[in-house]
């Protein structure tokens, strides 16, 4: 699943993954995250998510990364924001009032790009990737982040043979396989949400569990 796939999805407006409302799990479980006042939050594969506006409204500086220029342009236009745009390294930086979106490839990020980040909100990143890319994603994310960072992760679990992703099914065991070496993992929420997702019922899904995980670095817990 390469960049062209996502460019085409945005070009064709095939963006069912985009949520028009603020994610309810973000609002419910963000208090579990320990972020200093005026801290920085990273939103990987951010699209034009309005969750970034909510996080900014809580007083944080928000950093997103997104490969689609159309998604980035749409985010600022739809929210009446006037960004300053500059080129630096592999990325275009779109910046405005506590928001920075790095337009480019997540896998081109370097630790210096996220040096000041305190937390991560991953609602639609891990589940956007096929199995062969998820380990690479998790390893790269860990390599980028300062040790003290906490991660709020949202996943979906359903029989993968009943639907071709994205979004892809990510089992709880895979979350542990990907992250347990570096993070203590707590499951904060688990619920079958198929009844409220008719588009997935129409595709023949028999059940769909939405889960929310809190990841805290082992070293942070030991201090």
Buried (B, 14 or more C-beta within 10 A) or exposed (E): EEEEEBBEBBEEEEBEBBBEEBBEBBEEBBEEBEBEEEBBBBBBBBBBBBBBBBBBEBEBBBBBBBBBBBBBBBBBEEEEBEBEEEEEEBBBBBBBEBBBBBBBBBEBBEEEBBEEBBBBBBBBBBBBBEEEBBEEBBEBBBEBBBEBBBBBBBBBBBEEEBBEBBBBBBBBEBBEEBBEEBBBBEEBBBEEBBEEBEEBEEEEBEEBBBBBBBBBBEEBEEE
